[in-house]
Amino acid sequence: MPDVSRSIIADAAAKVPAVTFGFWVIKIAATTLGETGGDTVTMTMNWGYLAGSALFAGVLVALVAAQIRAKRFHAFLYWATIIASTTFGTTMADFADRSLGIGYTGGTALLFSLLIGTLALWYKTEGSVDVGTVRMPRTEAFYWAAITFSQTLGTALGDWAADTGGLGYADGAAVFAAGIAVIAALYLWTKTSRVLLFWAAFILTRPLGATVGDFLDKPVAHGGLDLSRPLASAVLAVFIVACVLVLPQKAGQHPGER
């Protein structure tokens, strides 16, 4: 079968969106919503980190199950699952960092180990972490596990940079944005592994969203703008829905080795 025909069939079978500029716009907005939404439940509504994590874990499991059962790509289902993973990542990272008393450095190290362990097991089982087309249940399970750990790691990493690293929220966001720009340059002008660059960009967009979210809703005395968390979350949710409706959303392959 010609390569073009194989590509068309693979794209049609994929249950993830094609990675375009619009994909990254929505991803960054979703990670920012995850930060403000998670803080709304755990702080503004006073649920606490453990109860908030349990709530969002239940939502995430239900959405991942629906995503795996789906026969084709559904844009709103996919992005709802991403938002659930990033919101759970916010509350879980805060629980590990603060409630467990291991601090931002310990939380970042723990979550980095969990992410690397997940990718290593995925590689050992499948022979690659090249997502290709996410359509088989086992590959999807690895995919969503890696995404959830990367989202949780990103929250801890963003908090570490802003607090322990002394960057603050605005400078922290600028540093992570610069890191994403470097990845984009490597993608455009080098032959660096597309799989490696995809996962690096996916991980770095999370602390970018975390620091932007914290910048929006943290008190002015702590370097934020002290905006209403529920209001910021609602505005971000509307923006994401508009992007999903307006920006091209079609099934496609994630970057892989060709």
C-alpha positions in Angstrom: 0.0 0.0 0.0 1.4 3.4 -0.9 2.7 5.6 2.0 0.1 8.3 1.3 -2.7 5.7 1.6 -1.3 4.4 4.8 -1.1 7.9 6.2 -4.7 8.6 5.3 -5.9 5.4 6.9 -3.8 6.0 10.1 -5.2 9.6 10.4 -8.7 8.4 10.0 -8.2 5.8 12.7 -6.5 8.1 15.2 -8.4 9.2 18.3 -6.2 12.2 19.0 -6.1 15.6 17.2 -3.5 16.4 14.6 -0.8 18.5 16.3 -1.0 22.0 14.8 -0.6 25.5 16.1 -4.2 25.4 17.3 -3.5 22.2 19.3 -0.8 24.1 21.3 -3.0 27.1 21.8 -5.8 25.0 23.3 -3.3 22.9 25.3 -1.8 26.0 27.0 -5.3 27.4 27.7 -6.3 24.0 29.1 -3.3 23.9 31.4 -4.1 27.4 32.7 -7.7 26.4 33.3 -6.4 23.4 35.2 -4.5 25.6 37.6 -7.3 28.1 38.2 -10.0 25.4 38.2 -8.1 23.3 40.6 -7.4 26.2 42.9 -11.1 27.2 42.8 -12.2 23.8 44.2 -9.3 23.3 46.7 -8.9 26.9 47.9 -11.9 29.1 47.0 -14.4 26.4 47.8 -12.3 25.0 50.6 -12.4 21.4 49.6 -8.7 20.9 50.4 -6.2 19.1 48.3 -7.1 15.5 49.1 -10.8 15.9 48.5 -10.2 17.9 45.4 -7.8 15.3 44.0 -10.4 12.6 44.7 -13.1 14.6 42.9 -11.0 15.2 39.8 -9.5 11.7 39.8 -13.1 10.3 39.5 -13.9 12.7 36.6 -10.6 11.9 34.9 -11.1 8.1 35.1 -14.6 8.4 33.7 -13.4 10.5 30.8 -10.4 8.3 30.0 -12.8 5.3 30.0 -15.1 7.1 27.5 -12.1 8.1 25.4 -10.9 4.5 25.2 -14.4 3.2 24.4 -14.9 5.8 21.6 -14.5 4.5 18.1 -13.2 7.7 16.6 -11.9 11.1 17.5 -14.3 13.5 19.4 -12.8 16.9 19.9 -14.8 17.9 22.9 -14.3 14.5 24.6 -10.5 14.7 24.0 -10.1 18.2 25.3 -12.4 17.5 28.3 -10.1 14.6 29.2 -7.0 16.9 28.8 -8.6 19.5 31.1 -9.5 16.8 33.6 -5.9 15.5 33.6 -4.5 19.0 34.1 -6.9 19.9 36.9 -6.2 16.6 38.7 -2.5 17.4 38.1 -2.9 20.7 39.9 -4.6 19.3 43.0 -2.5 16.2 43.2 0.8 18.1 42.8 -0.4 20.6 45.5 -1.3 17.6 47.8 2.1 16.0 47.3 4.0 19.3 47.7 2.1 20.7 50.7 0.0 18.1 52.4 2.6 15.4 52.3 5.3 17.9 53.4 7.9 16.9 50.7 8.0 20.4 49.3 8.2 21.6 45.7 11.7 20.0 45.1 10.6 16.6 46.5 7.3 16.7 44.6 9.0 17.6 41.4 11.5 14.8 41.8 8.8 12.2 42.7 6.6 13.1 39.8 9.5 13.2 37.3 10.4 9.7 38.4 6.8 8.5 37.9 6.7 10.0 34.4 10.0 8.5 33.4 8.9 5.1 34.9 5.6 5.3 32.9 7.4 6.1 29.6 10.0 3.4 30.3 7.3 0.8 30.9 5.5 2.0 27.7 8.7 1.6 25.7 9.4 -1.8 27.2 5.9 -3.0 26.4 5.4 -1.4 23.0 9.0 -0.9 21.8 8.5 2.8 21.4 6.8 5.8 23.0 6.0 7.1 19.5 2.2 7.6 19.9 1.6 7.3 16.2 -2.1 6.6 16.2 -3.7 6.3 19.6 -6.4 3.7 19.0 -5.5 0.5 20.8 -6.7 0.3 24.5 -3.3 -0.6 25.9 -1.5 2.2 24.0 -4.3 4.6 25.1 -3.8 3.6 28.7 -0.1 4.4 28.5 -0.8 7.6 26.6 -3.2 9.0 29.3 -1.1 7.8 32.2 1.9 9.6 30.7 -0.2 12.7 30.0 -1.5 12.8 33.6 1.9 12.4 35.2 3.3 15.1 32.8 0.5 17.4 33.8 1.1 16.8 37.5 4.9 17.2 37.1 4.3 20.4 35.2 2.3 21.9 38.2 5.1 21.0 40.7 7.8 22.3 38.3 5.9 25.6 37.8 5.5 26.0 41.6 9.2 25.1 42.2 10.4 27.7 39.6 8.1 30.4 41.0 8.8 29.8 44.6 11.9 27.8 45.4 13.6 29.0 42.2 12.7 32.6 43.1 11.5 33.5 39.7 8.0 34.5 40.6 5.0 33.9 38.4 5.6 36.3 35.5 9.3 35.5 35.2 8.6 31.8 35.6 6.1 31.9 32.7 8.7 33.8 30.6 11.3 31.1 31.2 9.0 28.3 30.3 7.8 30.2 27.2 11.4 30.6 26.2 11.9 26.8 26.6 9.0 26.1 24.3 10.4 28.5 21.8 13.7 26.6 21.8 11.8 23.3 21.2 10.0 25.0 18.3 13.3 26.1 16.8 14.7 22.5 17.2 11.6 21.2 15.4 11.9 23.6 12.5 15.6 23.6 11.9 17.0 20.4 13.2 16.4 16.7 12.9 16.0 16.1 16.6 13.6 13.2 17.4 10.0 14.4 16.9 8.8 12.0 19.6 11.3 13.6 22.1 10.3 17.1 21.1 6.6 16.4 21.3 6.9 15.1 24.9 9.2 17.9 25.9 6.8 20.5 24.6 3.8 18.7 26.1 5.5 18.7 29.5 6.7 22.4 29.3 3.3 23.7 28.4 2.0 22.6 31.7 4.3 24.7 34.0 3.7 27.6 31.6 0.0 27.3 32.2 0.5 26.7 35.9 2.6 29.9 36.3 0.2 32.0 34.2 -2.8 30.6 36.2 -1.0 31.5 39.5 -0.2 34.9 38.1 -3.9 35.5 37.4 -5.3 34.4 40.7 -2.6 34.7 43.4 -2.7 37.7 45.8 -0.8 40.9 44.7 1.4 40.5 47.7 2.6 37.2 46.3 3.2 38.5 42.8 -0.2 37.7 41.3 -3.1 39.8 40.0 -5.6 38.5 42.6 -8.3 37.9 40.0 -11.4 35.8 40.9 -10.5 32.1 40.4 -14.1 31.1 39.4 -14.3 34.1 36.9 -10.8 33.4 35.4 -11.8 29.7 35.1 -15.1 30.6 33.4 -13.4 32.9 30.9 -10.7 30.3 30.1 -13.4 27.6 29.6 -15.3 29.8 27.1 -12.1 30.6 25.3 -11.3 26.9 25.0 -14.8 26.0 23.7 -14.5 28.8 21.1 -11.1 27.5 20.0 -12.4 24.0 19.6 -15.2 25.3 17.5 -13.2 27.7 15.4 -9.8 26.2 15.0 -9.5 23.1 12.8 -10.1 19.9 14.8 -9.5 16.7 13.0 -8.1 13.3 13.8 -4.4 13.0 13.1 -1.1 11.5 14.1 1.1 12.9 16.8 4.6 13.6 15.7 6.6 10.4 15.3 9.7 9.0 13.6 9.3 8.8 9.8 
